[in-house]
Amino acid sequence: MHVSRAESGGDPVGSRPAGAGPRSWYEASARQRLDLLLDPGSFAEFLAPPDRVVSPHLALFDLPHQFDDGIAVGRGRLGGRDVLVAAQEGRFMGGAFGEVHGAKLTGLVKAARDLASTPVLILFDTGGVRLQEANAGELAIAEIMRAVIEARAAGVPVVGLIGGRAGCYGGGGLIAACCSALVISEQGRIAVSGPEVIETNRGVEEFDSRDRALVWRTMGGKHRRLIGAAGTFVDDAVAAFRAAAIECIGENGAIDAAVLAAEQERLDTRVQRFGTMEDGLDIWAALGIPDPKSVPGMPAETFIPLADQFGVNGHDAR
Amino acid sequence: MAEWQQNRARRDRRIEAGIKLAEGKIVAAGDATRLLEAVIQPGDRVCLEGDNQKQADLLSAALLAADPARLNTLHMVQSGVVLPAHLDLFERGIAKRLDYAYSGPQSARIAAMLFGGKIELGAVHTYLELFARYFIDLTPHVALIAAVSADRDGNLYTGPNTEDTPTVVEATAFKDGIVIAQVGEIVDHVPRVDIPGDRVHFVVDAGRPFFVEPLFTRDPALITETQILTAMLAIKGIYAPYGVRRLNHGIGFSTAAIELLLPTFGERLGLKGKIATHFALNPHPALIPAIEAGWVEQIHSFGSEVGMDGYIRARPDIYFTGSDGSLRSNRAFSQVAGLYACDMFIGSTLQIDLAGNSSTVTTSRVAGFGGAPNMGSDARGRRHPSEPWLKAGADADPVSPAPLRRGRKLVVQIGETFGEKNAPQFVERLDAIELADRLKLDLAPVMIYGDDVTHIVTEEGIANLLLCRSPAEREQAIRGVAGYTDVGLARDRKAVEGLRARGVICRPEDLGIDPLDADRSLLAARSIKDLVHWSGGLYDPPSRFRNW
């Protein structure tokens, strides 16, 4: 599946004069994304800013808290259909999961499980667990993963949208892997260990985190789309994410043993095909892409048909 | 009988000692240390080329590997103390005394070594001052320089990052010193001759390019809305009324924001062609949209910038280029251009005190001066008039008869009231003073003296210090734009309102600017990739600035 250029209305990033053209997903805040993603005026927030449900831990570290603990959750409509939605704010502590932040998302997904009919959208923008409340954060990740699987077992599509500044790292990467569908832009990144973590643990020879082109060839949106880790690639425009999300919530998100087996097989095949390769460029060449070096510079409208032709498309899995 | 050619004889003996290791002038990289041990004498003044951008990195490593029993107590006279090896030389005793201009990345370590007595400090200079002293009392005996390529006669191609090389070579070669160049490759014909071969005695084939730091690349993705607001204030409140066309920009994010607002905000104000047309400036990638939109007529550069070569080659109407088509930079000439031919300098700093003195040192760091004090000072020898220079002069001195009144260069400090890591930009007392006490320096390292500063821009507004008539007014004008810093909170509110009424302080609303309009959508480019698109794919950014 892909969203065509006409639907997304998107020019390649930057070819438009500033102030004109579609609104960038990457540039937008969590609340701006919600505003523009959902049907106009349909968002109703749970635990809204006036409720001031904030982290009980940050003050111990002399750190400022934020009125929403870096995540907005609520319900709204998307293409006329009711949805539950959560948006992480990557600009507050890198969108990291703390106790309250995690509990808000856990509650939302559990509600979806109980309703068993309302799709969930998670607008990821996170570096992973917040170090200052790591135990609560790690527990939250586990709870959210369980809730996502339970919701999907109840037939609910859980769709992840990834294209923010912080990417989707750490526990965010684990939760994303549980979703029924992922939509990603070039700016989006999915991984568990981030570039700096890999470099710190395994050395700069293993992974040079300052080589950002390498980071993007390893974790970036285009690579994740090509190897089938994300099903849909979109231009960095809120409208493009909206069109893709509408399609994804219409798909079957249910999970059962057959889907899990297919997912396991997909991952096995991936390791067999690409496991020994050193660089994303090698993988893209192995996929049969004629000029792998040209992929990073490619505008979305060129990349999307290329990915449809050469990339791994694994929709029976996930 | 007097002997008048001792230096020349000494030079010839040095060449003779080195020539055994060379084939013609060419020396293998593996023999670099032996070459230096043969040519350099203990106590020599040595210029190890390197500044805030390019580095003779192979030669600095080779010098560090020398035997301290043979090479010691050198007096290093160099623009930049930037590589760890530059300071390791002092740890090993190979070098003893230091005269330099810039030490950005080593600022903490150099402070510790100065404090610990490991380095005997001559002085911290500006680039231009150090270059000047190369010709008076700090002439190098040996210069270790870096070039892109050489031919077998020693003709050097220094390429886009020519920077300090011509100055260093001029001072060394014409005073019977020895010039040793590391080059990336030996070629039959160099693309252009930047340094004639008769000024070069040895060429070390490094087999790889010299190191260059991409110093002037500011990722538009990191520009904040507060920086955009300060940029809007500067454009509408200073560039426009003074009609500033010839200028230099510092390297901070606020000036990058100005560059990116010219084609949007500036265009809307109808300022195209009226401001920001001629620059003494490195090839900042952030200026690409303004160039493409037809704002900029000409740029002369101190150095080049990583990834800009293709773009520069395609825009020779804008940049200074050589017969090979690539940029020719020259730090000394560009510094002179910034000093004498520009009507404005605008840049950021770390600390400003109540008199307007500014400094980029903190108590534990000595970053050096680089070029900012020359850019950011009034040139007392200037004699040619221009509209902004005369207008600034009239602001400062409305009384003297116009024909006898000096103009003034506009020296603008721009920044947020709370800077990086939320450190206040405004302080009662500069950390530089404490540092000078600790290191027993005669002078506190002040980057720009208060009497040279004409305007301070923060998100709270513009303070025009030219219009202040007493130190007390000046202090209140500074407090009046210092926001919620302690300095700002201690303002005399009535005095500040009086200054505002006189136009000494301008708030955003006084200029018709709504702070809520300061939005990232105003930036002509919001990412490095946007800059690549603006350049038509000609700008090839270093990997560390990419997010694709």
Boltz contact constraints between the chains, C-beta under 6 A:
constraints:
  - contact:
      token1: [A, 13]
      token2: [B, 529]
      max_distance: 6.0
  - contact:
      token1: [A, 14]
      token2: [B, 529]
      max_distance: 6.0
  - contact:
      token1: [A, 14]
      token2: [B, 530]
      max_distance: 6.0
  - contact:
      token1: [A, 14]
      token2: [B, 533]
      max_distance: 6.0
  - contact:
      token1: [A, 15]
      token2: [B, 533]
      max_distance: 6.0
  - contact:
      token1: [A, 18]
      token2: [B, 264]
      max_distance: 6.0
  - contact:
      token1: [A, 18]
      token2: [B, 521]
      max_distance: 6.0
  - contact:
      token1: [A, 18]
      token2: [B, 523]
      max_distance: 6.0
  - contact:
      token1: [A, 18]
      token2: [B, 524]
      max_distance: 6.0
  - contact:
      token1: [A, 19]
      token2: [B, 521]
      max_distance: 6.0
  - contact:
      token1: [A, 27]
      token2: [B, 520]
      max_distance: 6.0
  - contact:
      token1: [A, 186]
      token2: [B, 548]
      max_distance: 6.0
  - contact:
      token1: [A, 187]
      token2: [B, 547]
      max_distance: 6.0
  - contact:
      token1: [A, 210]
      token2: [B, 544]
      max_distance: 6.0
  - contact:
      token1: [A, 211]
      token2: [B, 543]
      max_distance: 6.0
  - contact:
      token1: [A, 212]
      token2: [B, 543]
      max_distance: 6.0
  - contact:
      token1: [A, 212]
      token2: [B, 544]
      max_distance: 6.0
  - contact:
      token1: [A, 212]
      token2: [B, 546]
      max_distance: 6.0
  - contact:
      token1: [A, 213]
      token2: [B, 543]
      max_distance: 6.0
  - contact:
      token1: [A, 213]
      token2: [B, 546]
      max_distance: 6.0
  - contact:
      token1: [A, 216]
      token2: [B, 548]
      max_distance: 6.0
  - contact:
      token1: [A, 296]
      token2: [B, 548]
      max_distance: 6.0
